[in-house]
Structures are given as structure tokens and as C-alpha cells.
Amino acid sequence: MAKPHISGKDLLKMGYPQGPAIGLCINLIPKHYKRASQEEVQALLESILANPADFFEDPVLSRIAEALIEPQKQETQEIPLLPQALDYEVYGANRIEAGAMTQMQTAMRLPVTRAGALMPDAHQGYGLPIGGVLATENAVIPYAVGVDIGCRMCLSVYAVEPQILEAHRSQYKKMLLDNTRFGISVFSDPMDDEVLERSEFREVSRIRSLHDKARAQIGSSGSGNHFVEFGEVEIMAEDSQLGLPAGKYLGILSHSGSRGLGAHLAQHYTKLAMEQCHLPKEAQHLAWLGLDTEAGQEYWLAMNLAGDYASACHHHIHRRLAKAMGEKPLAMVENHHNFAWKETLGDGKEYIVHRKGATPAGQDVMGVIPGSMTAPAFVVKGKGQLASLNSASHGAGRLLSRRKALENITHAQLQKHLRSMGVELIGGGLDEAPFAYKDIHQVMAAQSDLVEILGSFLPKIVRMDGN
């Protein structure tokens, strides 16, 4: 197989900024990804651009990711960390890598930290680990929110027998191809949405410059682990909040975030925080913005807008598919992660609770926790456990980094597994193969005190970025 070809022109067209990141891509990718196809390399490059923080722990790709978000160094007084980390709860500790534990320990030494928890899907990220929950006082940490601000799950349930997916597989596959877009691909006729008329687009210059991009990308999904799926929903017992009798239904499940809008906002405010809040090297990516500052208030507005934009994108996806099916949903469940909320904890005080790759699980709060392209997702209801800061996992969590997955998993292995599970995959790459993820059943068992399982979703036709 020929080495993948990468040119500066192609990278600029993809959206890479002029600068060191382009040279690093051209030099590193062909050298370290000799076995990857041109399509896999393109999908990888798009994923790095969209979500640089997902790659900061990778020994090769972190150089590219860091070049995309390179803070300007300033000679400012270093803020010391607490001499000892505050106590925090860890769920499923025996399956969490040491790197994630170390990152959480560092986060618990920030002078603004008041409480924290680590979810069972946790793995090493950048700054706060993926699966980390952190409560701070009067401070918001852009990297504790994440680069894909407001990334979320959305499930629609229909009064249709799920067997129809097997009987009319080609028809439903075509619906996904016609009504979803991934990565750099967008709709030529994006739908209007009231979120695009929000005052933030007029009043905040950093947000105003992203309005055209937001309009062009609305209703589309990101690359990497983002997906739209048809599958079988099984409701185990009737629940008053869900409002569905026990039984099996057709479902649509989507996972995506705030696209270029969120990524650009995250990069800008992360850089700003690191310029203003100088921390020791091991904690520098946990720099915060005070909510009593103009920058902090501006980021808060931007973050909430990005979260609402991500929700609108999901609603457009589900609306298009519902129209194609000629059906109306019986119920919809959605929740987001990579976000920060103002919440009151046990002492009655209000804190900023960051959930980076963690699902809100307050008392009776509904959510969806996915597994992988062949493993079930679970419809859950929170139990409101203070020890977890009213949180649960946001998925199964990565077992292999993207690089290790590409190096160790073959297309033949993936195709054999898909056939054995009766799943048809459109697009997707080896870095998203089920073998790259933890066992979702073990993850759910580790958080049985945090959520009640109401039902499940079993993927049948999955679309991700790629052909």
C-alpha cells in the first residue's frame, strides 16, 4: 500500500491554519501511519482539527494538536497548587489508567477546586481527564469543558417495529446517506434555526465572526466518534418520565457536538485562560477564567450558545430522518457532556460543575450512555448521588488510543465482528472499532449506584464520517 499523500494545499482547504501544524502533519502522518488508507488519514486529520484535545496524550499526534492551540508565553507570576489533592470518588478504579488518575489528582490541587469525581469510562485526556467531573468556585476552566463544547447524545423512539430495519435495510441505509453529513461535508440547503438569531452572534465579536460557519454546518455531525444510527430500542419497564410502555421500538441515536463553532471558541478561550492564569507545567491546561471577569462572562455566554447550537444540530438530524420515514417520534431523550453548569452542592453553595465526558445524573435526570458501534447504549435515569457530583459516564470510554487502534486492528477483524453482530457500518475507521473501547456492561455495573437503566438501544445501521 502506498504511503498516504498530504499536501499543504489540502490541509489549508480542510481548515488547518497557516503555521507549524501543517508542517507537522506533512512530516509525521506519512511516517507513522504507513498502513492507513488515504481516507483514514483524511478522517484522522479532520478529527485532530475538530477536537485537538482528544489527541494531546498521543505521543505522535499531540505535537500537531498542541500546534493548533499554542498559548502565548507571558512572564506572569505562577499560581501555586494546593500541597495535597482534595479527596474525590472514583468509580470503576480497576479499569482506569494511571494517567487519568494522575490528571485528576492534579485537578484536585487547583486553588479554585472544591470537589470532584472520576467516572468509570475515564481515560487520559488533556488537562482534566475524559470522564472527569470538577466543581470549582467562581471559575470556569475551558479545558475542563472540552474542545467539542456541548457534545451530546440524542435518541428518538418511534412506534415502528424494529424488524423493519432488516426487511428494508437498503431503504434505511439510503435515509442515513441522504439526511446526514459528517466532517467537512455539509448540506447545500441547511435548515434555519432560532439559535442562529441569538443576540450573542451580534454582541460578542469572537462569536460574531463564526456566524457564517455555524449557519453552514448546522444539522451536520463531526468526525471521530460522532455517529447517527438506526437501531432497536427496548424499554424494560414503563416509566412516567419516559412515557413509553415496555416493549421494542425503532430508534435513531446520534452523537455529535457544536462543530466548528465550539472548536474555535474553545481554542480562543483556552489560549486566553492560559495567558491570564499561569500554572505549574503539570496543571497549565487547567487554566481558568474567573466568572467575575469580562473574559469569564464572555466564555460562559459562548459555551452556552455552543451547547444550544449542538442541540439544534441534533434536532435537525432527527427532523430530517423523521420526515424521510414519514413518522413522528413517541419520545426523545437527550443530554450533553463537555459542559459546565452552575449547581448547588451539599453545603448549599453554588459551584461551577464541569463534566468533561460525563453525563448529568441528578435525581430523575434522563440520559443516554452509548457503548460502541456494535455494543448497546443505555437509556438511564439519574439517582442524584452527591459523591459523583450528580454525574455518570458519558459512554464506554476508550481502551486504546486512536493511534494504537490503527496500529493493532485490521479491516478484516472489524468486518468479521460487524457481520457477527448484524451491524452495517457506513464510513467509520479502525480508530473507532469496538475493540478500541471498554466493555460497556462493566462500565454500567461500576455506576449502578449513579443511574437506573430504563432501556437499551442496539445499533443496526451506523453512519460515521467517511465513505
C-alpha positions, 0 to 999 in steps of 0.5 A: 500500500502506498504511503498516504499523500498530504499536501499543504494545499489540502490541509489549508482547504480542510481548515488547518491554519497557516503555521507549524501544524501543517508542517507537522502533519506533512512530516509525521502522518506519512511516517507513522501511519504507513498502513492507513488508507488515504481516507483514514488519514483524511478522517484522522486529520479532520478529527485532530482539527475538530477536537485537538484535545482528544489527541494531546496524550498521543505521543505522535499526534499531540505535537500537531494538536498542541500546534493548533492551540499554542498559548502565548508565553507571558512572564506572569507570576505562577499560581501555586497548587494546593500541597495535597489533592482534595479527596474525590470518588472514583468509580470503576478504579480497576479499569482506569489508567494511571494517567487519568488518575494522575490528571485528576489528582492534579485537578484536585490541587487547583486553588479554585477546586472544591470537589470532584469525581472520576467516572468509570469510562475515564481515560487520559485526556488533556488537562482534566481527564475524559470522564472527569467531573470538577466543581470549582468556585467562581471559575470556569476552566475551558479545558475542563469543558472540552474542545467539542463544547456541548457534545451530546447524545440524542435518541428518538423512539418511534412506534415502528417495529424494529424488524423493519430495519432488516426487511428494508435495510437498503431503504434505511441505509439510503435515509442515513446517506441522504439526511446526514453529513459528517466532517467537512461535508455539509448540506447545500440547503441547511435548515434555519434555526432560532439559535442562529438569531441569538443576540450573542452572534451580534454582541460578542465579536469572537462569536460574531465572526463564526456566524457564517460557519455555524449557519453552514454546518448546522444539522451536520455531525463531526468526525471521530466518534460522532455517529447517527444510527438506526437501531432497536430500542427496548424499554424494560419497564414503563416509566412516567418520565419516559412515557413509553410502555415496555416493549421494542421500538425503532430508534435513531441515536446520534452523537455529535457536538457544536462543530466548528463553532465550539472548536474555535471558541474553545481554542480562543478561550483556552489560549486566553485562560492560559495567558491570564492564569499561569500554572505549574507545567503539570496543571497549565491546561487547567487554566481558568477564567474567573466568572467575575471577569469580562473574559469569564462572562464572555466564555460562559455566554459562548459555551452556552450558545455552543451547547444550544447550537449542538442541540439544534444540530441534533434536532435537525438530524432527527427532523430530517430522518423523521420526515424521510420515514414519514413518522413522528417520534413517541419520545426523545431523550437527550443530554450533553457532556463537555459542559459546565453548569452552575449547581448547588452542592451539599453545603448549599453553595453554588459551584461551577460543575464541569463534566468533561465526558460525563453525563448529568445524573441528578435525581430523575435526570434522563440520559443516554450512555452509548457503548460502541458501534456494535455494543448497546447504549443505555437509556438511564435515569439519574439517582442524584448521588452527591459523591459523583457530583450528580454525574455518570459516564458519558459512554464506554470510554476508550481502551486504546488510543486512536493511534494504537487502534490503527496500529493493532486492528485490521479491516478484516477483524472489524468486518468479521465482528460487524457481520457477527453482530448484524451491524452495517457500518457506513464510513467509520475507521479502525480508530473507532472499532469496538475493540478500541473501547471498554466493555460497556456492561462493566462500565454500567455495573461500576455506576449502578449506584449513579443511574437506573437503566430504563432501556437499551438501544442496539445499533443496526445501521451506523453512519460515521464520517467517511465513505 
